[in-house]
């Protein structure tokens, strides 16, 4: 019996990890077709339940005890309401047909199907998570324990199997929850570290490193015209000298917020390149569209003062340079150099200007 319990736990553990890693961990791996994930998890759980039954504890010729109800709960945790319904159906039908059809196999199969339907039904209203999963487990364990007790009574079998079932199920479930919770925390920490490595600490925008990666991908994979905008706050050193660096940081944060609100995710990607300089990537935007967005940015900044501490408002302007692929460069370095050169040209002709690199005289 001990061997069967160990095998059952190993099967449960393998399913939990294999269903967590590809479907829940979006840091290292992304499974395609996300809308199908609940169905895939439900099918995986159903197959796992069948394997659990094959390695179960044989109580009588037609009665077996295992941890299939735990797998239905875990399916609901990872796959939402659909997964336990599917897994319950697969496990229930498998239980009915895996041996000679008997009253015990039919009752046990109906129990698994009922567990899946009830857990799935309640999950629609109360989505399962690591905190409330134990209540679904308690329900499944109580219902299955009552069923086992009734079947043992009818077959005059040893009631110690009920104790084994409860202890093993409880041990397996909560050990798995501890392990999975640790995995979740681990991957959450990795994701936070990765976000810190690709975002600017002050504004929350992409940093220069991440922005370079995205721009390079446009050149490598898209091979379609796009525009790059370089933005620099005019006379920002005077703002810092006059009002102090904390106020300068407030202006940078407010400008980042306005840029993010102006440039929708569908239109482009905003980044802070450092200091008072920002950049905007506009995929699928030829030069005219790049100039149009650059002018929107310039006028948006110029027409509304920036609120800062002490109920003060400060008016600023920006100089904006635009370069376009492939007209102004075919490499990352060439495009960035062209956008910066255009931005400095905008400053040279009076600031608070938009300038496209194509218009620069040789």
N, C-alpha and C positions, 0 to 999 in steps of 0.2 A: 504493500500500500504506500509506503514511504516513497518508493521509486515513482509511482504514478503521480503523487503530489508534487514531487520535484519536477517531473516532466511537464505537468500542467502549469506550474509557475513559470518555467522557462519558455513555454509557448506563449503564455500571457505577456511576459516581458518582451519577447521578440516582436509580437504584434504591436505592443505599445510604442516601442522605439521606432519600428518601421513605419508606423502610421503617423508618428510625430515628426520624424525628420523630414520627409519629403513634403508633407502637407501643412505642417505648422511652422517649421523653420523656414522663413522667407529670406534669411540672411545668406545662407550658403547655396540654397537650391530652390528653384521655382518649378513646381509641377505645372505643365500646360493644362489648358481647359479647366480653369478653376470652378466653373459651374458644375462640373461633373465630379468634383472631389467628394461630396457627401455620398454619392452613389458608389464611387470606388472604395471609400472607406467601409461602407456598409457591406459590400461584396467581400472585401478582405476580412472583415470581422466575421462574416458568415462562414467563410472557408476556415478561418481560425477556430471558430466554434466547433466545426465538424472534426477538425484535428484534435481538439480538446476531448471531444466525446470518444474518439478512437483510443485515447490514452487515459480514459477515465477509470475510476474505481468500480469494479464489478460487485454489486451488492447481491443481486440474484441473477438468474438466467436472463431476465429481460429488463432489469433495473440497474442503471449506472448513475454515479454521482461525480460531478466535475464542476468546473468554474465557468461554465458557458454564460451564466447570467452576468458575470463580471465583464466579459467581452462585450456584451450588449451595452452596458453602461459606458464603457470606454469608447465604444463607437459613437455614442451620443455626445460624449465630451469633445471628440475631435471632428465629428462629421455633422453635428447639428441634428435636428429632428428626423431627417430622412434616414440617416445611417442606422439608428437602432431599429427602425421599422424594417429595413431591408435585411439587416443581420438577423433579426428575430424570425423573419419569414424563412430565411435560408436554414437557420439552425433548427427551427421547429419542424420544417418539412424533412430535413435530413434525419432528425431524431425519429420521426414516424417511420421512415423507410430504411434506416440503416440495418435494423434487424427484422425478424419476422414481425409484421404488424400485429400489435397486441393492445389491449386496453391501456397498459402502462406506457407504451411508446406513444400512443395517441394523446394521452393526458399530458405526458412530458413535452410533447411537441406543441400542443396547444398552449402550455405554460410559457414556452419560449416565445411563441408568436404574440401572446398576450403581453408579456414583458416588453417586447419591442414596440407594440402599438401604444401601450400606456406611457412608457418612457418617451417615445417620440411625440405623442400627443401633448404631454405636459411640457416638453421641451419647446414646443411652439410658443407657449405662453411664458414659460420660465426657462430661457436659454441656459443650457448647462455650462458650468465653469468649474474651476478647481475648488471653489468654496462650497458650492451647493451639490456637487456630484455625489457627495456622501449620502445625501437624502435619497437620491435615486437608487444608490446601492442598497441602502437599508430597506427600501421598498422591495427591490428585487430579491434580496436575501430572505426577508420575512415571507413573501409569497412562496418562494421556492422551498423554504424550510417547512412551511405548512403542508405543501404538497408531498415532500419527502416523508414527513411524519405520517401522513395519511396512508401513503403507499407502504411504508414499513409496517404500519399497524395491520393493513390488509394481508401482508405477506408474512406476518409473524417474524420479522427480521430484527436484527440488533439495532437498538436506538442509538448506540454509540456513533453510528454513521452520521446522525444529525449533528452531534457535537463536532465531529471531524469536519463536516461540511461548513459549519458556522466559523470555526476557528481558522480553517484554511482559507475560506473566502475572505474573511476580514483581514487576515494577515496579508494575503495576496493583494487585495485592493489598496490598502493603505500604504503598503510598501511601494507599490506602483505609483500611487499619487505623490509620495515623497520624492521618488526618483524623477518622475515627470515634471514636478514642480521645480526641482533643481535644474533640470534641463531647460525649462522655460526661462528661469532666471538667468541661466548661463547665456542663452541665446539673446535674451533681452539686453544683457550687458554688452555682448559683442556688437549688437546693433547700435546701442548708444555710443560705443567707442567709434564705430564706423561713421556714424552721423557726425560726431565731433571732428573726425578727420576730413570730412568733406563739406562742412558748413562753417560759416564765419561766426565766431563767438559773440560778436556784438549785435549783429543784425539777424542771424538765423538764415541768411541767404547762402547759396553755394559759395564756397571759397574759390580762390584762383585755381587751385589744383583740380578740383572737381569740374570746374567750368572748362578748363583746358581739355579734360577727358571727353566731355560732351561735345565740344567743338570738333575735336579730332575725329570722333565717331561720325559726325556729319560729313566730314571730308572723306573718310574711309568707306563708309557704308552707303550714304545717301546719294552722293554724286549729283545733287540737285543744287541750283542756285540758293544761297542764303546770305543773310547780312549780319554783320557784327557791329555793335554800337559800343563806343567807349565814351564814358561820361565822367567829367571831373568838375567838382565844385569850384567856382571862381573865388579867388582871394580867400581861400579857407584858412590860410595861416593867419590872416588878419582877424578872422572870427575867433580862432583859438587864443590869439594874443590879447584880444579885447575882452572876451567873455570867459575864457578859460577852457581847458580841454574837456571837462565834464559836459559843458554846453555844446562843445563841438561834437561830442559823442551822441548827444541827444539829436542834433541835426542829422548826423549820419544815420541814426536809427529811424528817424522820421522819413528821410529820403528813401531809405530801403523799403519802408512800409508803403510809401506812395508809389514807388516803382512796381512793387509787387501787385498793388491794386490796379495799376494802369495796364500792366502787361499780363494778360491772362495766361495760364499754363498752355492753352491751345495756341497762343500767339508766339510765345517765346519763353526764354529762361533768363532770369536775372541773377547776377552774382556780384559780390564785392571783391574787387581785385586787391584791396588794401588801402588804408588811409581814407582819403575822400574820393577814391576812384571806383566807379562801378562799370559793369559791362552787361550788355543784353545780347543774347543770341536769338536771331529770328529765323528759324528753319523755313525753307520754302519761300523766302522773301527776296525778290530781286531788288536791285538798287532803289527803285522808286518807293517800294514799300518800306525799305530800311530808312530812307530819308523821311518818309511820312511819320513813322513811329518816333524817330529821333526828334522831329519837330513837336510832336505831342508831348514828349518827355520835357523838352526845353520849356515849352509854354506852361506846362503843368507846374513846374518848379517856380517859374518867374511870377505867376499870377497870384500865388497864395503864400503869405508869410509862414514861417515855421514856429510853432509854439515851443517855448523852452521853460525851464524852471523860473519861478518867481513871476508867473503870469506875464512873461515877456514874449514878444514875437520878433523874429529876425527874418528879414528878407534876404534870400540868396538867389544866385543864378548858376547855371551850369553851362559848360562848353561841351559840345557833343560832336564826336567824330564817327564816321560810318565807313566801313569797307565791305565789299561784297565778293563772294566766291562765285565763279572763278576769276572774275574780272581783275581783282586786285591782289590775287595770290592763290597759289594752289597748295600751299603748306600752312600749317598752324602759325608758324613764326611770321610768315609773310602777311597773313591776314591781321594778326595782332599788331604787327608793326605798322601796317597801313591804317588801321583804326586809330592807333595812338597818334600817328603822324597827322591824320585828319583832325583829331581833337586839338592838338597843339596849333594847327593852322586856324581852327576856330577861335582859339585864344588870341592868336596873333592879329586877327582882323577885328578884334574888339570885344571878345568874350560874349557870353549869352548868345551864342551862334550855333548853327548846325552846319557841318561841312562834310562832304563826301570826298573820299580820297581821289576818285576819278577826276574831280575838278581841280586837283592840285597841279599847278604848272611845274614843268620840269625845270 
